Amino acid sequence: MTVRVLLVDDEALVRAGLSVILQTEPGIEVVGEAEDGAQALVLAGRLRPDVVVMDIRMPRLDGIRATGLILERVAPPPAVLVLTTFENDGYVTEALRAGACGFLAKRTPPERIRHAVHVVAGGESVLFPAQLGRLVAGRTRPARDDRRLAALTERETEVLRLIAAGMSNAEIGDRLHVGVQTVKTHVGAVLTKLGVRDRTQAAITAYTTGLVHPAAGEDPA
């Protein structure tokens, strides 16, 4: 299946570079480009991309508000992958809360950007535990919420920790010695009990409740 991608960035040079990076990957097609969030909202509704690669700081409508509006108004909603210039950008956390599936720094190597597009298109998240932990810690004060966490079984709590560590369903299955379908069942239960939309939201919850601490994660090699 070909992954249809919409690029959103206010710098034409960045869009052109991303287009070249992605178009060289079999199975990825760049179907449109937008220079701000307002144009992205229109094009997402018209083109129905599978993935939106979204800048954060843009004129007229920024990437945070655009992410929320696209996920609210476009059906089926695309996966949104945020690109940021600064890895400690506090706005990244807000974009994740708005529904983005993950984030990458603009200096990320081309092969990892291509891989990330495939990952979010497949329903997974792109999370870098140490970076996410620092971002959340900088915006909120972690405080264990026993009521929310108490609803999880021991296995579900373990799955939540691994989600926060940035592991995919397959990696979680390997770690716990269970099948991917079993992992999906556990993940679904975690999302329902925590009252969150997706695994990215679940990872943020793991940090904001104090279940996982920033120092516990490491950026992937």
Beta strands, then each sheet from edge to edge (+ up, - down):
strand 1: 3-8
strand 2: 28-34
strand 3: 51-55
strand 4: 79-84
strand 5: 102-105
sheet 1: 2+ 1+ 3+ 4+ 5+
end
